[in-house]
Amino acid sequence: MSLLEIRNLSVEFDTASGPFRALAGVDYTVEAGEVLAIVGESGSGKSVAMLALMGLLPDTATVTADKMTFEGTDLRSLSAARRRKVIGKDISMIFQEPIASLNPCFTVGFQLDEALKTHTKLDRRQRRDRVIELLTAVGIPEPERRVGAFPHQMSGGQCQRVMIAIATACNPKLLIADEPTTALDVTIQKQILDLLTGLQRNHGMGLIMITHDMGVVAETADRVVVQYQGRQMETADVLTLFENPSNPYTKALLSALPENATGDRLPTVADFARDFTPGTGNGADTGREARS
Ligand SMILES: Nc1ncnc2c1ncn2[C@@H]1O[C@H](COP(=O)(O)OP(=O)(O)OP(=O)(O)O)[C@@H](O)[C@H]1O
């Protein structure tokens, strides 16, 4: 039994200008301890898919799926609120903007303690010890002192470390990281990726890494889902994807990497659009395992 199985997930938003289909029939499978990268340009529906899973989309969204199970439990039959209760401890999510994700009015220690209070039966003293342990595990120096710090007194990288501590506080079975390094300095990005993959390995967690960065994919993923405009273009293990991409859009993404440039000018995905844009004779649906 897979940790997470989603089949034919679609999301449509009611908007002032009519219905807007943000996601059109995508599939995801995550095994325990596996890292799945979801890669695609802005607007490809990466975040919407994960918010749909977590029951965090607004009422204007209509979510449909043929299958949506976590450890065999059918999530479709649960209301969004009930789903958050059921999976709130086992699935955690971290976001792009660590400073915006933390509450500016409370110390980081308080916010970590709240997560432990909600999801564990630890008493006050045990929670205090666990908070220090978690801050140490994510590499916050002088955790006994920093526990009393407010988010604005920490750097972006430290705030993301605190977010990772909160997200992993209850030993989730699946962590969803939505572009966790995009808002950080390049020098800090690698440290945060190393921290995430280290925690993932040590705890045997499943990890879904949402990114638009093929470098992050190469560095972290076991398997990759490539999305474009709400559609799934290709699913492959990471080596196959880089060495033998089957879908024209994936090929375009890889050709646009600086290290693959051959001419004077860097190609962009738009240069290859006629190869994968629906209606131009070359299919977006040619991807291997378009329905796995
Ligand atoms: N609440 C909403 N109402 C209407 N449309 C929405 C809503 N939320 C997202 N969308 C649209 O759904 C599409 C997919 O958005 P999503 O945020 O999932 O993209 P993404 O691939 O995660 O991009 P990014 O990398 O920029 O976060 C976009 O066109 C977006 O404008």
The ligand as an ORCA input file, in Angstrom:
! r2SCAN-3c Opt
* xyz 0 1
  N      -8.213     30.758     -5.233
  C      -8.004     30.760     -6.561
  N      -8.956     31.230     -7.414
  C      -8.760     31.212     -8.748
  N      -7.632     30.737     -9.358
  C      -6.656     30.285     -8.547
  C      -6.775     30.266     -7.119
  N      -5.638     29.736     -6.599
  C      -4.842     29.448     -7.655
  N      -5.452     29.779     -8.813
  C      -4.916     29.598    -10.157
  O      -4.600     28.228    -10.356
  C      -3.451     28.116    -11.204
  C      -2.433     27.226    -10.530
  O      -1.915     27.928     -9.398
  P      -0.787     27.323     -8.462
  O      -0.571     28.305     -7.349
  O      -1.091     25.932     -8.106
  O       0.474     27.333     -9.437
  P       1.949     26.877     -9.100
  O       2.333     25.898    -10.141
  O       2.059     26.446     -7.684
  O       2.728     28.228     -9.352
  P       3.802     29.009     -8.439
  O       5.103     28.318     -8.730
  O       3.755     30.407     -8.961
  O       3.347     28.894     -7.013
  C      -2.942     29.529    -11.452
  O      -3.383     29.953    -12.715
  C      -3.595     30.343    -10.347
  O      -3.817     31.676    -10.760
*
